[in-house]
Amino acid sequence: MTDRAKPWRKKAVRAAFLIHRWLGVGLGALMLLWCLSGMVMLWKPWPQPDEQLARLAHEPLRFDRPPVLPDLHGSYRQFRLVMAGSVPVLQVMDDKAESRNYDLRTGQILGPKDIYPDPAALAEVAGRYAALEGETVPPVFRGLRRVDQWILNTKGHDAGFYRFDFDSPRHTILYLSPLTGDVVQATTRKTRFWSWLGAIPHWLYFSQLRRHPVIWSDTLIVLSGLGVTLTTLGLWIGLRRFRVGRRLSPYRGTHLIHHATGSVFGLFLLSWILTGFLSMNPAGLMAHKPSPLWMSQWRGTLPASAVEETVAALTRVPHQSFRDILALPGVHGTRLLVTDAEGNPQRLDLTLAPSPLTASELVDTMAQTGTAAEVTLLQNDDAYYFSTHHKRRVFPVFRLIGKDRARLYLDARSGEALLRIDTAEKGSRWVIYGPHDLDFFSWLREPDARLWIILPLLCGVSLICLSGLWIGVQRCRHRRHSPARLDRATRNRSGRKPRRHARS
């Protein structure tokens, strides 16, 4: 290296030190907050309704008078029949995956011009769900909510959900779809408390910010991107400051703690902040693509007449009680995925006789629709479909792997689609979510691993951020009380240059 290049090299090194220092001053508290809230999220995730209780909250389907079916034409992916409180509702999904809902008492479409079932009817659903969780007081209707802290990440919140509060020690808050009566969100005083310590600060999920998706996303991208820069520079500086000899570090006190913990845990901190940055899809790098066509086409479609056939089959056997009925196409005719009175899923034919799903039927169905996939019956976790501390997966399942290696998982009892993993999501699993959650292997998903491996690592990276924050605070205090700053302050007050004292 020439002598002329050396000053530029020194300036670059000096700039790296300054950037690391002042990024640490600006981001230290946020980085520490991300680490501490991550600890909370190991055991306390974002609140979600219990799927089993949500099914049991619906009354069994009944028709107090002959249903009025809408005039439907064309082909459909599925039909759903459910009680929205005391209102029988038909939900249809056409071959473009667009849904419409109808009140079967009148045949009137629900949704446009705010035509919804009466909130008093849906209060019964809210009351049943809450009672199953231990509530003993009646619900209080709080109106239609589109912007609320607990539903801003829930699909369909733009159309609004009915909110019901329970004035009890648990202070349960439920949000129901006004179209179907489904419980889409459920929180209690306890889950909200832990969310304010965990998920909300970790994701910056404050409603004032989250209600503006683009601003929220850009804010997280910028802050986490600066965090990546801060951590990368810190690792480089820490490596430069290592010495060969009796003392490996030139630092003492808090600086030594920061240097030592950064050297040991710095790569984990960089991995977590980098994967968090990538999860926000900066510049569209990790954009999700639409699911492969075969995932929506492998079943085929239903004719509009399947609604009449399904309703006729249900009315022929009035003593059967089903809380939810989903009509889907099958190779041997329409099949009904039902939830019985006890909340158990079943698969029936139009005579309401059991029609369990088999691997051979899946193969025949795909042959009929011109699609193809490998079919495997799974009894345990695989690399993409697995249980965690927060979510227990259903088994057994059928796994369908298409020619593009995308995966579709079906409940073997009912045929319900449980999980879709396209090729982009497979990549994200190994590049983003696996490193971020540290759940590559089944043993890492065990509670003991969370306690004895993940938590100590989080404590280590938290100590990096805490010591860095303390150094930044001390630096700011030192600058505030430095002689040069005091000289400038005195000059500003007196209008003349202060007398300098001789150094001792």
N, C-alpha and C positions, 0 to 999 in steps of 0.2 A: 504494500500500500504506500503511495507517495505521501510526502509531507503535506501536500496541498489537500489530500483527501482526509487526513486525520482530523482537522478541525470540524469538518462536516460530520464525521463519525461521532465525534464527541458531542456535537450539537444534537445529533439524532438520539444518542443515548440520554442526554440531558432532557430532551423533549419527552422521551418515553417515561422517564422518572416523573416528570411534572404531570403528564397526562394521567398516569396511574395514581398519583397523589390526589389530584383534584377530582378525578372520577370517583375515587374512594370517598372523598369528602361529600360529594353530591349523591352517591348511590349507596353508601355504606349502610344507612338505616334500612333502605328498601331491600338490599341483599340479605341483611339479617332477618328482616320480616319474612322474606320468602323461605328462608331456612327454618325458622321457628314454626311458621304456619304449615310447612311440609311435615314437621313432626306430628302436629295435630292430625293431619290428614291420613297418617298411617293408620289411625284407629277411628277417626270421625270424618266420614266423607260428606259430600253434599247430600242433603236429604232427598229421598225418593219415596214414593208410595209403595207399599207392599203389594205386589202384583196379585197374590192370592187373595188378600183382603179386598182389593179393588174389584175382583170378580165376584166375591161373595156379597159385596155391597149392593149389587143389582138384584132386584126382585126377579123371580122366575118369570119368563115370558108368558103373557096371558093376553087374550083378546076378550074384553068385556062385551064387545059387539063385533060383527063381521068386519075384518080389516078392509080398508079402502086402499087398494094397491094403485100406485101411480102408473101412468101410461109410459112404459119403457120400450125402447127399441134398440137394436144393435147387439153388440157383444160386450161382456163384462168380465173382469178378472175375479170378482167376488161379490157376494152379498152378505150383509150382516144384519141380524135381528137382535134387538136388545131393548130392555125397558129403561127409559130415561125417567126415573121416578115411577110415575103411574102412566107414562106415555109410551106406547109401543112405537119404536123407531126402526125404520129400514135405512141402512147405509149401503149405498152402491158405489163400487169403484169400477170405472170404465177401463177400456184397454189402454188409455193414456195415463192411468193412475190418478185420475181426478175423481174426487169423492163428492157425493151429494147425499143429503139426509132428508127423509120424509116422515111426517107424522102419519102413522097408519090408521088413526082415528078419522082423518079427513083426506088423506092423500096429498096434503099440502107440503111443499118443499120447505125445509127449515133453513134458516141462516140469512137469506137476503132480506133487507129492510128490517133487520133485527127481529125476525120472527123466530122466537125460541120457546121451548117449553117453559111453563110457569116455574119460577124459582122455588115456590113452595113444594112443588112435586120433587125437585131435585134435593131439597132439604132432607127428604127421607133417605136418599142415597148417602148423603153426607153423615146423617145420624147413624146409619147402620155401620158404615166404615169406622166411624169414631168409636162406636160401642164395642166393635171387635178389638179395638186397641185399648179399651178400658175407660173410655169417657162415659160419664153418666148424666151430663147436662145436654139440653137441646142445642142445636146449632142456631147461630144468628147470621142472617144473610147480610153481607156487606157490599153487594153490588157486583157489577160486571167489571173486571179488572183486566186491562191490557198491559199496563206498566206497573210492575210490582217486583220487589226485591227477589222473590222466590220463584218467579215464573219467566224471567227474562231469557232463560236458556231452554224453555220448554216449547216444543214444536206446537205452533198454532196460537201462541199468545197474542199475536197481532189481532186475531178475531175476538179475543177476550175469553176469560174464564169466570165462572161464578165463584165468589169467595164466601166461605162460611167459617165463622169464628166460634170457638167454644170457651165460654167464661168459666174456666176451671183451673186448678193448679197446674195442669199440663198445658193449658192454653193452646190447644190444637188449632191449627189453621189449615183448612182444606180448600183446594181449587178443583172445580169440576167443569168438564166440557159442557157448555149449555146445549149442545146438540145431541149428545149421547148419554150424558150423565156419568161418564167415566171419571174416576178420580185421577187427575193428572199430576197433582202435587200435594204432599202432606208434610207439614212441619209441626213440631212441638216447641215449647219454650226451650227444652234441652237441646234439640237439634239445631235450633236457630242460634243458641249461645255458642255451640261449638263451631258452627259455620262462620260466625263473626271472628273466631280465633283461627280458623283453618282455611276453608275454601275461598271465602270472600277476599281476605287480604292476599291470598296466594295467587288468585286469578284477577285481582283488582276488580272484583265483581260488585262494585258499589253501584246501586241502581242509577244514580245521577250520571255515571259514566257509561254503564253497560247499556243504557237505553239508546245510546248512539253507537251502533255496532262498528262503524268505520273508524270513528275517533277512538273507541276502546281498543280496537285491534291495532291501529297505528301507534297508540300510546304504549301498548305492551311490546310491540316490535321494536320501537325506538329504545325503550328502557332496557329490555333484555339484550338488545344488540350492544348497547353501551356496557352492559354487564359482561358480555362475552369479551369485549375489548379490555375492560378492566382486569378480568381474570387472566386473560392471555398475557397481558403485559406483566401482571404480577408473577406469573410462572417464569417468564423470561428473566425478569429482574432477580427473582429468588435464585435461579440457577446461576446467574452471573455473580451473585454475592457469596456463593459457596467458596470456602477456602480449603486448601489442603494443609493439614497440620493439626495442632492440638485443639484449636477452636474452628469448628466448621462454619460458624456464622460470626460476622463482625458486630452483630447487634447485641443489645442487652435489654432487659426489662420487657415492656410490651412489644417493642420491635422484634425482640428475639422470639416471643410467642407467635407473632404474626408470621415471621420467616419460617419457623419450624412447622407450624400447622399448615401453612401454605405449601411447604415442600412435601408433606405427608398426604394431605387431603386435597391439594389444589386441583388435581386432575378430576376428582369426583365433583368438585364445585364447577369446574369448566364443563363437564359432561352434563350436569343438571341444568345449568343456565343455557348451554347451547341447545340442548334438546327442547327446553322450554321455548327458546327463540324460534326453533324450526317448527314447533307445533302451531305457531301462529301464522304459518304459511307466508313468510316474507317474500314479496315479489312473485308470488304464485309458485314458489319452488316446490312446495309439497301439496299442491292443490289436489283435492279429491275429484275423481272422475265419476261420472254416472255409473251405476252398477251395470255389468255386462247384460246384454239383451237376453241371453239364455236364462238368466235368473228370473225374469218376469214372464218369459214365454214358455218355460218347460211344462207348466201345467196345462196350457191351453186357455180357452175362454168359455164362458157360460152364455147361453142365449137368455134373452129377457124372460122367456117363459119359465126359467128355473126358479124365479121368485114365486110364481103361482104354485109350482110343484112343491117347493119347500113349505110354503104356508099350508097347503093342503095336507102334506104329510104330518105337520105338527097338529093340525086341528083334528085329524083322524084319531090321534092318540092323546086326548086332552089330559090324561092322568100323568103323563111324562112331564117332569119339571126341568127346564133348562134355563140357566141364567144368561147364557150368551150362545148364539148360533151363528156360525160362519159357513156359508155355502161356497164350495170350491169345485172346480172341474176335476174329474177323474177319468181314468181310462175306461172304467165300467159305469160311467154316469156320474151325476152330481153326488158329492160327498159332503157330509155335515161335520164340522168340527165344533163340538158343543162343550159347554161347561155345565156340569150337572149341579143339582141343588147343594151338594157338599163342596163344590169348587173344583172337582176333578175333571180333567179334559178327557174326551172320548172322540172317536171317529166312527160315524154311523153312515149307513146308506139311507135312501129315501123311505125305506120301511122302518127306519129307526132301529135296525139291527146292527150290532157291532160290525165294523169293517176295518180291522186293524191294517195299518200301512205295512207293506212288505217291500223288500228290495226288488223283487221281480216286478211288482206293480210300478215302482218308480222307473225301472228300465223300460217297461212297456209304454208308460205315459210319455217318456221322452222320445221314444221311437215314433209315437203317434204325432208328436208336435215337431218333429224334425230337429230335436236337440240331443246332445249327448254329454254324459258326465260319468265319472267313476263314482260308484255308490259303495259306501262302507258304513257298517253299523258300529258306532263307538259306544263303549261302556265307561270310558274314562277320558280325562283331559287329553287334548293334543296341543300343538304349538300355538294355536290361535283361539281355540274354544276351551276355556278352563275356568275353574272356580277360583275366587279370591276371598280374602277376609270380608270384603264388602258385598260380594255377589256370589250366590251359589247357583251353578249352572244345572240345567235339567239333563238327566241321563236316563235311558239311552237316547242317542240321537243318530240320525242318518246324515252322513257327510257326503255332499256332492261336490266333486272337483271337475270343473269344466276344462275344455281344451286350452283355455287361457290361464289355467291353474288357479283361477278364482274359486272360492269355496262358499258353499251354502249349507247351513246346518238346519235340519228339520227335527222337530220333536217326534220321536218314534211312536208315541202314543196317539198323537192327533194329526201329525203332518204339518203343524204350524211352523212357519219360518222363524227361527230364533236368532240367527246371525248371518250376515253377509260380509264376506271378506274379499274385496277385489284386489287386483294386483298392486295398486297404489297403497292400499291399506296393509297389504303384506309387507311392503317395503317400510312403511311407517312403523310397523310393529318392531322391526329390528333396528331401525335408524333412530327413532324418536321414543316411542312409548316403552319399549323394553329397557333401554338405558335409563330413561327418566324414572320408571317405576321399579327398576331392578327386580323384575319378575320373569327373567328368562327361563328359569328352571322351576319345577314344582316345589322343590325344597325351599326356594327363596320366597315362595308365596305362603309358607307356613308362619303362624304367629310367632314361633320362637325365632325364626330368621328375622322377622320384622324387629323384634326386641333386641336381639344380640348382634345383628349385623347392620341393618339399615339405620337403626336409631343411633348407634355409635358413630357411623359415618356422618349422619346429619349433625351430631354434636360437634364433630371435628370441623366440618365446614362452617358451622355456626360460630365456632371459636375464631376461625379466620376472619369472618365478617365482623365479629364483636371487637376483636383486637384492632382490626383496621379502622373501625368506626371510632374507637377510643383514640387512636393515633391521629385521626382526622380532627376530632374535637380538640385535642391538645394542640395541634398545629394551628387551628383557628384562634384559640385562646392566646397562643404565643405571638401570633402575628398582630393580634389586637393590642397587646401590651408591649410590643417590641419598641426599642428606643427610636427607630426610624419613624414608626407610626406616631409615637408620642411627639416627636419633633414636628411632624407635619401638622398634627392637631394644634400644637402650641402656636405654630406659624399662622395657622388659619385664624386663631383667636386674636393674636396680637398684631398681625400684619407685618411682623418683622422676623427675621431669622433668629432662632434662639441660640444662645451661647452654648457651645459644645464643651463638655467636661472631659478632662483627660482620663484616658482609660487607666484603671488600676492594674 
